[in-house]
Amino acid sequence: MTYNSILYIFLFLPVVLLSYQLVPKHHRPKVLLLASYVFFYSISGKLLVYLLFSTLAIHYIGLWLSYSRKEYSDRKEHPVNEQTADDKKALKAAYTRKNRGILWFGIGIQLSMLLILKYSDFFGGNINQLLKLVSSPVLLPAFKFALPIGISFYTLQAISYLVDIYYQKIEADDNLGKLALYMAFFPLLMEGPICRYSQTAGTLYEGKPLEYKNVTFGMQRVLWGLFKKLIIADRLNMLVVTVFDKPDHYSGITIIVAAILYTFQLYADFSGCIDITIGTGEMFGVTIPENFKQPFFSKSASEFWRRWHITLGAWLKDYIFYPISLTKFVKNLGKSSRAKYGKHMGQIIPSSIALFGVWICNGLWHGTGWNYIFFGIYYFVLILLGNIFEPLIQTVAESLKINRNSGIYSALQTVKTLLIIFTGELFFRADDLGTGMRMFGSIFTGFHFNTLTNGSLLKLGLSLGDFIVVLFSLIIVLTVGILHEREISIREKIAGWNIALRWGFLYTVIVLVIIFGAYGGGYIPAKLIYAGF
């Protein structure tokens, strides 16, 4: 059962909504928790045990952290003997070490499960390759574990919960049910967004009754997600699979088209799923953080990642970038760099270490292949170079009297960024790094313009009608994006229509999704892409 399946849309979700509304308020969180575990079990079966263990671990370790902090506070406020300043300092240091140890123990449990289940085959295989190079008689045993759905997402939520307790941003919750619902809420399980405990836990457990506006607005958001997923992403899947499965069969121009269309497929698939997730949460009165903000309007690689998969970027910034930046080594490096190279490079050099950590984690988080690591390093290098040369670019623009806020300059920056994005997604989608390199190379060695006119593109699984449907659908998505960029709320506009026009419009969209959705015979079934990460 997935978010775009008939079973979810027409049976599971309506039953959960009805059950939630019918039971007393204090039982509504239980309905959501039960539904979440049923949903998880329908996809991952007995692997549900990993989610349960992860939840129990952060529950008790969070309470342990809270108890340790209270113990320190009691000993500080009510010492057994009179304490000197040195005694107080030593007491604080001892509890800081203890609490840090508890935190790392909790993080270690979460990361160990993720590393063993998701990465043991990748790291073990690469270590064995190195051992073979030195003719080692001993090789590591090969293990490949079944991976529970959403482990990459709920592991980050679990870690953020413990870290936020450690830094006293939140209090450890002694309500196991509330914590379990935060970890397992079914709309978030497959593809996020990655939520913080302070963002959703309280509202989830509140048990607010269903409201007409929430339900109708939620339905609109779900419908918009289905539009992007079924009409665009699933239709493009035919061509993408055909080309990326056998890339050596195709010329450079076909590779370019496939890379561009895969980028649009990935966006329609992932953002469409997020729309369904946010819409589902909205029905229950739960505000789920946005994960996209018109990313293709970005004018730089760094801006793109502030608009794409926003919650992952925010998580990496708060729990990877800042902690690395605040280490003693990086701080000292910053001081020496400023003294030696000046203010600009003095900021760039230490921050590059934290930035490297972010992008290595970003690449590895997405998958277990060298192409994912390359993907992370690719963006690290581009963003680092952008940071280094920004003053020079600004100086050149001023000397040439170039207005960097002009429409033409912005358009050129957007085109440049799109080229960066399409190239990155080519390596991201390739089966491995070697294949990605060959595909990229073929763009320059096998580029034939006549591929665009000789009908070759119509032999890749999509008919002319499919291309037309995709084109018009992308124009609709672009139009909506432009309106959102101008902060125009389409849903509020629709809500202002009279009831006949409003419901007539919605039913028309439903019919269009049903008619033009890519499913059934002739189409390759398309799984939710980010659910695989």
N, C-alpha and C positions, 0 to 999 in steps of 0.2 A: 504494500500500500504506500503510495507516494502522494504528494500534495496535488499533483495534476491528474490523479486517477479518478475514475468514476466512483470507485468505492469510497474514496475520501470525500469527494465533493457532494455526492448524493446520498450517502449513508452515514459514514462515520461522523462527519462534522455536524450534520443536522441532529443526529442522535445525541451527541455530546451537548449541543446547544439546548436541546429540549430537556435533557436530564438535568443540566446545570440550572435551568430556570425553575424547574418543578420542585427541586429539593430545597429544604430550608437553607438560609444563608450560611450557617456555620458548617454545612456539609458540602457546599459548592467547591471549596478547594480540594476536597476528597474526590469529587467527580473529575476534576481536571487532572489530578494526580493519577487516578485509576486509568483515565483515558490515555494519559501520556505513556504509562507503562504498557497498556494494551497496544498502542501504536508502535512503541519501540519493539515489543515482542513480535509483532506482525512482520517486522523487517529483519530483526537480528536474532530472534528466538532466545535461546538460553544465554546468549551473550549479554543479556540484560544484567547478568550478575556483575559485570564489570562496572556498569553505571551505578548499581546499588553499592558496591564496595567503595567506589570513588566518593559517593555521597556520604556514606558512613565515615569514611576516613576524614574528610574535611569537617564533618560535624564535630567529631570528638577532638580532633587536633585544634580546631577553632576554639572549643571550650577550654582545652588545655592552655592555649595562649591567653585566653581571658582570665583563667584562674591564676596563671603565673603573674600576669600584670597586677591582679588584685592582691596577690601575695606580696609582691614588691611594694605596692602602695601601703599595705598594712604595716609591713616591717619598717618602711620609711617614716610613717606617721606615728607608729607606736613601737619604738625600739626597746629592746629588752634592757640594754645598758645605754648610757649616754654616749652619743656618737660624735666623733670629730669630723671635720670636713673630709679628711682622707677616708674615714670609714664609710661616709655617705657615698663618696666617689667610687669606692671599691664595691659597695653594695649595688650601685647602679650598673657598674661595669659587669658584675656577675650576672645580674638579671638580663642585661642586654645580650650577653653571650648565650644565656639559657634560651631566651625568646627567639634569638636568631637561629639557634639549633633546632628548636621546635618547628619554626617556619620552614627551614630547609629539609627537615624530616618529612613534613607534609608535602612540600613541593616535590621532593624525591619520590614519594609514593606515586604521585600523579604522573610525573615524567617517566618513571620506570615502566608503568603500564603502557604509556604511549610509545616509548622507545622499543620495548620488547615486542608489542603486538604489531606496530606499524613499520619499524625500522630495522629490526634484527636481521631480516633477510638481506636488506640493502647493505648494511654495514658489514655483516658477516661475509657476504659475497665479495665485497671489495677487499676486506682483510685477507681472504683466501687467495685473491688474485695476487696480492703482494707477497704472501707466503710462497706461492708457486714460483714467483720470480726469483726468490732466493733458494729455490729447491728444498723448501722445508718439508720434512716427512709428515708433519702434523698439520692438519687442516681443521678449521672450526666446523662443527656439525651444522648442517643447513636446517633452519627452522622457518616455517611460514605459517603464521597464525591467522585464524579467522578474525576479521576486524569488525568490531561492533560499529554500527552506524553512528556518525556524529562524534566519535571519540576525540577528534581534533578540536571540535568546538567546545564540548563540555569540559574537556581537560583545561582549556584556557579559562573558562568560567570558574572552575574549581580553584585554580591557582590565584586568580584575581581575588577571590573571596578570602583566602588565607592571607595574602599580602595586604589587603585592605584592613583586615583585623590587626595585623602586625603594626601597621602605621596608624592605627586608631581612626581610620576613616569611617569604619562601621564597627558595631559591636557584634560579637559572636552570638548567633541566634541559638537558643536552647530548644527551639521548636524544630524537631527533625522533619516533620511533614512540610513545613514552610521551605526549608532548605532543599528537600527532595523535589518539591515542585519547581523551585528555581532551576535546579539542575536538569529536570526532565520535561519541562513544559513542551508538549508535542509539536507546536509550530516551529520551535527553535531547534529541534533535535537534529534535523538532517543537514541544514545549511546555515544555521545561525539566524540572525546576527549574534555576535558574541556580546552578551549582556553582562553588566555588573550587578551585583546583588542589590545595590542601592537603587538601581533603575527599575527593576521589575518585581522583586520578591514581595514587597509590601502590597502592591496592587493585585498581584496574582492571588495572594492569600486573603484579600479583603472580601471576596465573594459578592461583588456588586451585582445587582440584577441587570439583565439585558435591557438595553435602551434602544428605541427605534432608530435614532440617529447613528448610534454606534454600529448596530447591525447592518443598516443600509449602507453606511459609508464603508464598513468592512467588506460587504458584498461587492461594492464597486471596486475596491482595491484588489480583491481576489479575482474578479473578472478581468481587470487590467493585467494582472499577472498571467492569467490563463491565455490572454490574447498574445502576449509576448512569447510565452512558452510554446503554445500549441501551433500558432500560425508562423512564427519566425524561427525560433530555435529548432523545433522538431523538423521543420521543412528543410532548413539548411543542413541538418545533420546528414542527409543523403549525400550531398556533394562533399562535405568535409570528410566523412568516413571514407568515401571512395578515393579521394586524393591522398589523404594522410596515411591510409593503409598501404598504398603502393606509390609512394612519391617518385620513385625512379622512373615510372612510366610516363611522367608528365613534364612539360616544358616549363620554363621560368614564369611565363605569364599566367599559367594555370596555378602554379604555386602561389603567386601573388594574390590571385583571386581567392584561392582557398584560405590563405592566411587572413585576408580581410574579412571574408564571410565567417570564418571561425570566430574572429573577434566579435562580430555582431551576434553570432550564435551564443557565445559564452555570456555576453552581456544580457541578451534576451532571456537565456536560460536562468542565469543566476539572479538577475534583478527581478525577473518574473516570479521566481520562487520566493524571493524576499517580499515582493508585493503580496503574494498569497499568505506568507507568514505574518506580515504586519496587519493585513486585512483580517486574518483569523483572530489575532490578538485583539484588534480593535472591536470585534464583535463582543468579546468578553470584557471590554472596558480597560484593556491592558495596552499601554503605550510602549511599543517596541521601537528601539532606536533605528533611524534610517541608516541604510548601508550604502546608498548611492546618491550622488548629487550631480547629475548631468556630466559624467566623466569625460565624454568626448568633446566637451567645450574647453578642456584644459589647454593651457598655453605652455606647459612644461611637464616633465616627467614627475616632478615632486608634487605639482598641483594635481596631476592625474591620480596619484595615490592618496591625496586628501579627499578625493571625490569617489574613488572606487574602493569597495570593501572597507568602508570607513571604520567599522568597529574593529577590524583586525589591525588596521593602521594605528588606531588609538590605543589598542592593547599593547602593541609592540613599542609604541612611544612611551607609554607609562610604565611598562614592566620590563623592558629591555633597554631602551635608549637612555632614559633618565637614571636608572640604577648604575649603568656602566659609566655614564657621564659623571656621576657623583663619587666614583671610587677614588681613593687617594692617588693611585697611579695616574689616572686621567687628569685629575686636578693639577697635580704637579707638572704633568706634561703640558698642560695649558699655560701654566705660569712661565715655564722655560721657553715655550714656543713664542709667547707674546714678547718676551724679552729679546729673543733672537731674531724672529721673523716679522714682528709687528703685530698690530691688533687683528687684522683680517686673517692671516695665516695662523695666528695664535689661537683663533677660534676654530678654524677649519681642521687643523691637525688633530686636536683631542676629540672633537666631535666626530671625525671620520672613523675613529675606533668604535664608538657607539653606533654609528650609522652602519658600519660593516656588520656588527652583531645583529642589528635589526634585519638587514637584507639576507644574511645567511639563514636566519630563523624564518624569514618570510619564504624563501625558496624551499627550505626543508619542510616547512609546515604544509606546503601545497602537495608535496609528493616525494617518493623515494626513487629518485633518478638524478643523474648528473645534469640532465637538462633543466631540472628545477633549481639546482644549485647555480647553474649558469644563469638562469633567469633572474635569480636574486642578485648575483654579482653584476649582471648587465645593468640593472637599475641602480645598484650602488655606485658603479663607475659613472653613469650618466648624471646622477644627482650630485655626486661629489665634484665632477668637472663643472657642472652648472654653478655650484657654490663658489668654486675657486675663481672662475672667470667672470662672475657677475660684475665686480667693480670695473674690469677691463671693458666689458660689453657696454656698461653704462657710460664710461668715458668716451668710447668710440661713438656711441649714439649721440652724445652731447656735442662732440666735435663735428660730426656730420650733420648736426641739427635734425636728427631723426626723432620723431615723436613716438615713443614706445607705447603710448596710449591710443594711437590712431587705429582706425579700423583695419587698414591694410596691414600694418605691423602685427596686430593681434591675429588677423587671419593667417598670415604666414607662420606665426608661432603655433597656431592651432594645427596647421598642416604638418609642420615639423613634428609636433607631438604625436599626431596620428601615425606618422611613419615609424616613430619610435615604438608606439604601442603595437602596431601590426607586426613589426619585426620581433618584438618580445613574445607575442602570442604564437608566432610560428615555432619558436623553440619550446615554448610552454606546451604546445599540442603535439609536437613530434614524439615519436615512440621513444627516442633516446637522443643523447647529445650528438652522436655521430650522424644520425639521420637528419637532425635539425641543421647541422653544418652543411650536409650535402644539399638539402633543400634550399638553404640560403645561397649556396654557391651557384645552384642552377639558375637562379634569377639573373645572374650576370653572364652565364655561359650558354644558356638555352632559351634566350628571350626571343619569342617570335610573335610579332604583332598580329599576324594573320589568325592566331588562335582565337582572337576576339570576334572574327568575322566568318570563319569557316565552319561554324556550327559545333566545334569541339566541346564547348562548354555545355552544350545541350545533351552531351553523351555521358554526363557525370552523375546522373540520377535525378536531375531536375529538368522539367520541361520549360518551355517559354512561359506557359501559364504560371508555373511555380515562381519563376523569376519576377513576373509581374506582381504576383501576390506579395512576395517578399519586399519588392520595391515600394509598393503603396503602403505596406505595413510599417516599413522603416520611416517613410515620410510622416506617417501618423506619430510614431514614437519621437521623431525629430521635432515635430510641431509641438507636441506635449512638453518636450524638454525645453524648447524655447520659452513657452509660457511659464513653466516652472522657474526657469532662469530669471524671468522677469517678476517672479513671486506672485504669479496669478494662479489662484486655486481653482482648478477646473471642477473639482467636486463641489465646492461652495457655489460655483456658477450653476451647476446642474441642480443642486438642492434648491435653488431659487426658481426653477421652472415649475409650472403647474404640474399636478400629479400625473395627468394623462400623458403629457409630453415627456416627463421624467421617466416614467415606467415604460413608455413606448420606446424611448431611446435605449434603456437598459436591455429590454427584450430583443431589440434589434441587434445589439452588440452580442448578446448570447447566441442568437441565431447565426451571426457572422462567424463567431468562434467555432460553432458546431460545424458549419458548412466548410470553412476554410482551414480548420485545424488539420495538421498533418498527422494522421493516424490511420491504422488499418492497412489493407493490402497496398503494396508498392512503396511503403515507407519503412525505413529502418527504425525500430523502436529506440527512442532516445531516453537514456537514463538522466536523472538530474546530475549535472556535471560536478558541482561542488560537493555533492553528497559523497563522491569518491575520495574527497580530500579529508 
